[in-house]
């Protein structure tokens, strides 16, 4: 190109001698047959909902809510979008179209359960920063002298974290370094390492039912029950109901894993784990660790004694958060602790709470209940029993379809609490049983984040998909039996009757 051509050629215009740039065509991903079939099913269901609205079976707002609900569930299962993105999109759609007011939408983010989680995550950050968790693990696990003792001591430590660390993902993140330390010490015993890689996520998931803070799904369930019946399930009541199941379920899952993946000779062979394996966790507790431990014990005690002093758990959590991050008292700073809060989880909970409110206030949940569980009511005297068995089975298997535990509760609980009274079942009992059963998420690596974190990788000597399927097949029937036994006998004795008077 000459100087004249350069000077007179407008920017961006090619001269006859300029090379023509080649553009690689952008490949649009082709939907899988499964996605296409599911989209067709969704379209058919949507037409049916619209017809029900035209016939007067659903109000206008109820029709809109059901349609948004169906699309949200489909996107949670088949869409590559993040779960939080889908939940917020569904909630905003409900606001724009009318079933939910702007005040209701904004109020969900300021709900007490959100503040409870914020305070709990700050306290958890202080516990982690102080090194208290590793120190406690070192003291307890160094006592083990056999694989069976080690497995059940691991179970005990993870059970304790249920009351200190909100969400199963947070507990898994805290426990992973402990597992890696154990795997290094026991590298000459690969079967024991494999067993531990399965025990950690299994116990984290099974033990979560022991605390209201064990999973975000628990808080969603409590809020939906409160919206429907006027009374939710508080921290103390949840612990009274869930802790016995958590203890038995966790230790059984650990024992099953030990029996499946080690032989008798391996289980009898002694082992020794020293405190030094956990990286500077030996010796007495430091002053910051003692302070954080004192704050944690005080907060849990106040949560459990709410009926006595009347202070809301969210307020207790925030006071504990301020103390755990205060200068000369805590083990971290408030800005550093706030950065550890999974805001995506909180936004997801706000969105699903909004969706749950819409389902219960527009009559959509009752319509869904009649449609899905209506045939069961025709079974007469056995209808209630069949309903309980079906809700436990559906809740337990729902992780194969909807990966998010909180999303499963947002989908199932509104429908169940609307159906239960019709069949003579207490709605709070139905919701609690469903949420407990939904804690089983062990079949696939993608079923829960704690499972994915302990799967085999370049940096984690974990398990394979085949190992996980074996454990899931063995633990699933035990889980169904435990939840049913608790629903029929244990929980009524502890103050949550299964049947309405």
Secondary structure as the mmCIF struct_conf table of DSSP 4:
data_model
#
loop_
_struct_conf.conf_type_id
_struct_conf.id
_struct_conf.beg_label_comp_id
_struct_conf.beg_label_asym_id
_struct_conf.beg_label_seq_id
_struct_conf.end_label_comp_id
_struct_conf.end_label_asym_id
_struct_conf.end_label_seq_id
HELX_RH_AL_P HELX_RH_AL_P1 UNK A 3 UNK A 8
BEND BEND1 UNK A 9 UNK A 9
HELX_LH_PP_P HELX_LH_PP_P1 UNK A 10 UNK A 10
TURN_TY1_P TURN_TY1_P1 UNK A 11 UNK A 12
HELX_LH_PP_P HELX_LH_PP_P2 UNK A 13 UNK A 15
TURN_TY1_P TURN_TY1_P2 UNK A 16 UNK A 17
BEND BEND2 UNK A 18 UNK A 18
HELX_LH_PP_P HELX_LH_PP_P3 UNK A 19 UNK A 22
HELX_LH_PP_P HELX_LH_PP_P4 UNK A 24 UNK A 32
HELX_RH_AL_P HELX_RH_AL_P2 UNK A 33 UNK A 55
TURN_TY1_P TURN_TY1_P3 UNK A 56 UNK A 56
BEND BEND3 UNK A 57 UNK A 58
HELX_RH_AL_P HELX_RH_AL_P3 UNK A 60 UNK A 78
BEND BEND4 UNK A 81 UNK A 81
HELX_RH_AL_P HELX_RH_AL_P4 UNK A 83 UNK A 97
BEND BEND5 UNK A 98 UNK A 100
HELX_RH_AL_P HELX_RH_AL_P5 UNK A 102 UNK A 109
TURN_TY1_P TURN_TY1_P4 UNK A 110 UNK A 110
BEND BEND6 UNK A 111 UNK A 111
HELX_RH_AL_P HELX_RH_AL_P6 UNK A 112 UNK A 130
TURN_TY1_P TURN_TY1_P5 UNK A 131 UNK A 131
HELX_RH_AL_P HELX_RH_AL_P7 UNK A 132 UNK A 141
TURN_TY1_P TURN_TY1_P6 UNK A 142 UNK A 143
STRN STRN1 UNK A 146 UNK A 146
HELX_RH_AL_P HELX_RH_AL_P8 UNK A 147 UNK A 161
TURN_TY1_P TURN_TY1_P7 UNK A 162 UNK A 164
BEND BEND7 UNK A 165 UNK A 165
BEND BEND8 UNK A 167 UNK A 167
HELX_RH_AL_P HELX_RH_AL_P9 UNK A 168 UNK A 185
TURN_TY1_P TURN_TY1_P8 UNK A 186 UNK A 188
HELX_RH_AL_P HELX_RH_AL_P10 UNK A 190 UNK A 207
HELX_RH_3T_P HELX_RH_3T_P1 UNK A 208 UNK A 210
BEND BEND9 UNK A 211 UNK A 211
TURN_TY1_P TURN_TY1_P9 UNK A 212 UNK A 213
BEND BEND10 UNK A 214 UNK A 214
HELX_RH_AL_P HELX_RH_AL_P11 UNK A 216 UNK A 229
BEND BEND11 UNK A 230 UNK A 230
HELX_RH_AL_P HELX_RH_AL_P12 UNK A 235 UNK A 261
BEND BEND12 UNK A 262 UNK A 262
HELX_RH_AL_P HELX_RH_AL_P13 UNK A 264 UNK A 268
BEND BEND13 UNK A 269 UNK A 269
STRN STRN2 UNK A 270 UNK A 270
HELX_RH_3T_P HELX_RH_3T_P2 UNK A 275 UNK A 278
BEND BEND14 UNK A 279 UNK A 280
BEND BEND15 UNK A 283 UNK A 284
HELX_LH_PP_P HELX_LH_PP_P5 UNK A 285 UNK A 286
HELX_RH_AL_P HELX_RH_AL_P14 UNK A 287 UNK A 304
TURN_TY1_P TURN_TY1_P10 UNK A 305 UNK A 305
HELX_RH_AL_P HELX_RH_AL_P15 UNK A 306 UNK A 309
HELX_RH_AL_P HELX_RH_AL_P16 UNK A 313 UNK A 324
TURN_TY1_P TURN_TY1_P11 UNK A 325 UNK A 325
BEND BEND16 UNK A 326 UNK A 326
TURN_TY1_P TURN_TY1_P12 UNK A 327 UNK A 329
BEND BEND17 UNK A 330 UNK A 332
HELX_RH_AL_P HELX_RH_AL_P17 UNK A 334 UNK A 338
TURN_TY1_P TURN_TY1_P13 UNK A 339 UNK A 340
BEND BEND18 UNK A 341 UNK A 341
HELX_RH_AL_P HELX_RH_AL_P18 UNK A 343 UNK A 361
BEND BEND19 UNK A 362 UNK A 363
HELX_RH_AL_P HELX_RH_AL_P19 UNK A 364 UNK A 377
TURN_TY1_P TURN_TY1_P14 UNK A 378 UNK A 379
HELX_RH_3T_P HELX_RH_3T_P3 UNK A 380 UNK A 382
HELX_RH_AL_P HELX_RH_AL_P20 UNK A 383 UNK A 397
HELX_RH_3T_P HELX_RH_3T_P4 UNK A 398 UNK A 400
TURN_TY1_P TURN_TY1_P15 UNK A 401 UNK A 401
HELX_RH_AL_P HELX_RH_AL_P21 UNK A 405 UNK A 420
HELX_RH_3T_P HELX_RH_3T_P5 UNK A 421 UNK A 423
TURN_TY1_P TURN_TY1_P16 UNK A 424 UNK A 424
STRN STRN3 UNK A 425 UNK A 425
HELX_RH_AL_P HELX_RH_AL_P22 UNK A 427 UNK A 437
TURN_TY1_P TURN_TY1_P17 UNK A 438 UNK A 439
BEND BEND20 UNK A 443 UNK A 444
HELX_RH_3T_P HELX_RH_3T_P6 UNK A 445 UNK A 447
HELX_RH_AL_P HELX_RH_AL_P23 UNK A 449 UNK A 453
TURN_TY1_P TURN_TY1_P18 UNK A 454 UNK A 454
STRN STRN4 UNK A 455 UNK A 455
BEND BEND21 UNK A 458 UNK A 459
STRN STRN5 UNK A 463 UNK A 463
HELX_RH_AL_P HELX_RH_AL_P24 UNK A 465 UNK A 485
HELX_RH_PI_P HELX_RH_PI_P1 UNK A 486 UNK A 490
HELX_RH_AL_P HELX_RH_AL_P25 UNK A 491 UNK A 493
TURN_TY1_P TURN_TY1_P19 UNK A 494 UNK A 495
BEND BEND22 UNK A 498 UNK A 498
STRN STRN6 UNK A 499 UNK A 499
#
